[in-house]
Amino acid sequence: TGPVDVAVPVDVQEDVASDAAIDAGTPLCDPPLSVLPETAFGLSNQIVNFVPSGGTGAYSFELIDNQSGAFLSPLTGYYMAGALDGTSDTVLLTDGGCTGELSFQVHVVESMEARPSQVVLSPGAVFTFDILKGSGSFAFEMNSDGSGGTVGSDGYYEAGPSEGDDLVLIRDLETGESISVPVEVRLGTEIRPAPERL
């Protein structure tokens, strides 16, 4: 009869790996390797700073999947995204003083776009911003509120009771990108984008 395949439980596999690492003179990383941010977002050609921890501190970084055309320093982890957005790069972190590794991703995204990007409306009128592209995680705040307007955390804007010029600041919480959207509040007007599109 031929050889018989025997399934080895995961905990046994881990024990064997631990014993092999110790026998080879390189202990397992304790505490295990970790990095912040665990998942990063960046614009093309943007710098992302990684902070590793765990292990012995003899860190080494490697780009094992470089879709954006990024640059990565193997010693410091200095990372600059490439020019190709809409992609994801994968980085491998290892430690020369212990056995262990950690892979993590950087998503290279397009610059965010706000709809509307400029608008004219009447006092008390409302609408909700639609944000395209970017990381998908955004914050909204009033940079100025000449009409007394307000904006919620979900991008819901309400013009104030009087005429005036409001300015809404929108920030991408992952990439750090920010854009400002002017809102003109005028009596006797209906919501209309300026330029003429939402």
C-alpha positions in Angstrom: 0.0 0.0 0.0 1.1 3.6 -0.7 1.7 6.3 1.9 -1.2 7.5 3.9 -1.9 11.2 4.3 -2.4 12.2 8.0 -4.0 15.5 8.9 -1.9 17.3 11.6 -3.9 19.5 14.0 -3.1 23.2 13.8 -1.9 23.4 17.4 0.5 20.5 16.7 1.8 22.3 13.6 2.4 25.5 15.6 4.3 23.4 18.3 6.4 21.9 15.6 7.2 25.3 14.1 8.1 26.6 17.6 10.4 23.7 18.2 12.0 24.1 14.8 12.6 27.8 15.4 14.2 27.1 18.8 16.3 24.3 17.5 17.6 26.6 14.7 18.6 29.1 17.4 16.0 31.7 16.5 13.1 32.0 18.9 9.6 33.0 17.9 8.9 36.7 18.0 7.4 37.5 21.5 5.4 39.7 21.5 4.4 38.9 17.9 5.1 41.5 15.2 2.5 44.2 14.7 2.3 47.5 12.8 0.3 50.7 12.7 -1.6 51.4 10.7 -2.6 47.8 10.0 -4.4 48.9 6.8 -3.3 52.1 5.2 -4.8 54.4 2.6 -2.8 56.9 0.5 -3.0 59.0 -2.6 -0.6 58.5 -5.4 3.0 59.6 -4.5 1.9 60.1 -0.9 4.1 59.1 2.0 2.8 56.7 4.6 4.7 56.2 7.9 4.5 52.7 9.4 5.3 52.1 13.1 6.3 48.5 13.8 6.3 46.9 17.2 6.9 43.5 18.8 9.8 41.1 18.3 13.4 42.3 18.9 13.3 45.5 16.8 15.5 44.3 14.1 12.9 45.0 11.5 13.0 44.6 7.7 10.4 45.6 5.2 9.7 44.2 1.8 7.2 45.0 -1.0 5.9 41.6 -2.0 3.2 43.0 -4.3 3.9 46.4 -5.8 0.9 47.3 -7.9 1.2 51.1 -7.6 4.9 51.4 -8.4 5.7 52.3 -4.8 9.1 52.9 -3.1 9.8 51.2 0.2 13.0 51.5 2.3 13.7 48.0 3.6 15.3 49.3 6.8 13.1 52.2 7.9 9.8 51.2 6.3 9.6 54.7 4.6 6.9 54.2 2.0 5.9 56.4 -0.9 2.9 55.3 -3.0 3.4 54.9 -6.7 1.6 56.9 -9.5 -1.0 54.2 -10.2 -4.1 54.7 -8.1 -6.9 52.3 -7.7 -4.4 49.6 -6.6 -3.2 47.9 -3.4 0.4 47.3 -2.4 1.4 44.5 0.1 4.3 44.9 2.5 6.0 42.1 4.5 7.5 42.9 7.9 10.1 40.5 9.4 12.5 40.6 12.3 16.1 39.5 11.9 16.3 38.6 15.6 13.3 36.2 15.8 11.0 34.0 13.8 7.8 35.7 12.6 6.4 37.8 9.8 3.4 40.1 9.2 1.9 41.2 5.9 -0.2 44.3 5.5 -1.7 46.4 2.7 -1.6 50.0 1.4 -4.6 51.0 -0.7 -3.7 53.7 -3.2 -6.9 55.6 -3.9 -8.0 58.5 -6.1 -8.5 62.0 -4.7 -12.0 62.4 -3.3 -14.6 64.4 -5.1 -17.6 66.2 -3.5 -21.0 66.4 -5.1 -22.1 69.2 -5.3 -18.7 70.9 -5.4 -20.4 74.4 -5.2 -24.0 75.2 -4.7 -26.5 78.1 -4.4 -29.7 77.7 -2.4 -32.4 79.4 -0.2 -32.3 79.9 3.5 -33.4 76.7 5.3 -32.8 74.5 2.3 -31.2 71.1 2.9 -29.2 68.5 0.9 -26.6 65.7 1.6 -23.1 65.7 0.2 -22.1 62.7 -1.9 -18.4 61.9 -1.7 -16.8 59.9 -4.5 -13.5 58.1 -4.5 -11.0 58.7 -1.6 -10.8 56.1 1.2 -14.5 56.0 2.0 -14.0 57.5 5.5 -14.9 61.2 5.7 -15.6 64.0 8.2 -17.6 67.2 7.6 -17.4 70.5 9.5 -18.4 74.1 8.9 -15.3 76.2 8.1 -17.5 79.4 8.1 -21.2 79.8 8.5 -22.3 83.2 7.2 -25.9 82.0 6.9 -25.9 80.1 10.1 -25.8 76.8 8.2 -24.9 73.5 9.8 -23.5 70.2 8.6 -23.8 66.7 10.2 -21.3 63.9 10.5 -23.1 62.2 7.6 -22.7 65.2 5.3 -26.3 66.4 5.8 -26.2 70.2 5.3 -28.9 72.7 6.3 -28.7 76.3 5.3 -29.2 79.0 7.9 -32.1 81.3 8.2 -30.4 84.3 6.6 -28.5 85.1 3.4 -24.8 84.5 3.6 -21.8 82.5 2.4 -21.0 79.2 4.1 -18.0 77.0 3.6 -18.0 73.3 4.3 -14.7 71.5 5.0 -14.6 67.8 4.0 -11.7 65.7 5.2 -10.6 62.2 4.2 -9.8 60.6 7.6 -7.4 58.1 6.1 -5.4 60.0 3.5 -5.6 63.4 5.3 -6.8 65.1 2.1 -9.3 68.0 2.5 -11.5 70.0 0.2 -13.7 73.0 0.8 -17.2 73.4 -0.7 -18.6 77.0 -0.9 -22.4 77.3 -0.3 -24.2 80.5 -1.3 -27.4 81.1 0.6 -29.6 83.6 -1.2 -33.3 84.5 -0.8 -35.6 83.4 -3.7 -33.3 80.7 -5.1 -33.8 77.0 -5.6 -31.0 74.5 -5.0 -28.7 74.6 -8.0 -25.1 73.6 -8.4 -22.5 76.0 -9.5 -21.3 74.9 -12.0 -24.6 73.6 -13.2 -24.3 69.9 -12.1 -24.6 68.0 -8.9 
